[in-house]
Amino acid sequence: MILYNVTTNIHESVHDQWMIWMQYKHIPEILATGKFSSARMVRVLIEEEMGGVTYSVQYATDSKETLEKYYQEDAPAFREEGLKLFGDKMLAFRTELELIADY
């Protein structure tokens, strides 16, 4: 299993709007692509010097190939929407993880 992890720091001034968008629009739309089987959203408890609140969303997919299809077919529009809505009040970085085992 591959985990596509998106870590986002969101400015306090748009935090509530961003949370509503993430929970009721963005994450459901990403899952609706059919390329991910689940998503988990967690808050990062370490406080950043730059302020804001940091979250991590992990999307589970079956393979690196499926993730590549997401990058090609879906990701640009999702990233563009986030930039349009939140601009420089949102800073995100992405990590690809391979699940070795659950205990």
N, C-alpha and C positions, 0 to 999 in steps of 0.2 A: 504494500500500500504506500502511496505517495501522499504526503501532506503538503499542501500549498499554504504557507503561512504568510499572512499580511499583517504587519505590525504598523499601527497608525497612532501618531500623536495628534490629538485634536485640541484646538484652542478652546478655552473655557467659554468664550463668547458665542460659539456655535455648537457647543457640546450637545445640548438637548436636541437641537434640530438634526445633528449628525446621527445621534443614537436612534431617533425615530426612523430616519432614512435607512440606516443600516439594518435595523431589525424588521422593518415592514416593507422595504423595497429592495435594497441592494442585495442582501444575503439571499432572500427568496428568489430574486431574479437570477443570481449566479447558480443557485441550485436547480433552477428551472432549465438551465442549459442542458441538463442531463449528464454533464461531465463530472459531477461530484456526487458522492453518496450521502454526505453529511457535512455539517459545519459546526464548529464550536467557537464561541466568542468568550474571551476572558479579559479581565482587566489586569494590566501590569502594575504591580504594587510598588515598584521603585519610582520615586519622584524624580522627574527630569529637571535639570538645571534651567532649561528653557521654559519650564512651566507646562501647562496643558495636562491632559489626561491621556494615558497610553493604553491601547487595547491591542490584542492579538486575535485574529480570526484564522482558524485552521480549517481548511477545506480538504476533505479526504477524496482521493481519486484512485482508480485501479492501476494506473500506469503513467510513466513519464510521457508516453505517446499521447494519452488522453489529455494530459496537462499541456503538451505542446499544441494540440488542437484548440484548447481553450485560449492559449496565447494568440494564436493566429485568427481564430474566428470570433472571439468574444471580448477578450481583455481590452483592446483599444477603446471600444465604446464605453465600457464600464469605467475605465480610468478617466476618460474625457468627461463623463458625467460628474465624477467626484471633483475634478478640478474646476469645472464650471460652477458647481454648487458651493464649494468651500475654499477654492484657491489656495492661498498661502497660509490659511488657518488650519490646514491639514498636511501633515508630513507622513508619508508612508514608505516602507521598504518591504521587500518581498524575499522570502526564503523558501527553498524547496527542501523537504525533509523526506527521508525514507524510513518508514516504520520497520524496526527490527523485530520487536516483540512487545506484547502487552503482558503485564504480570498482575 
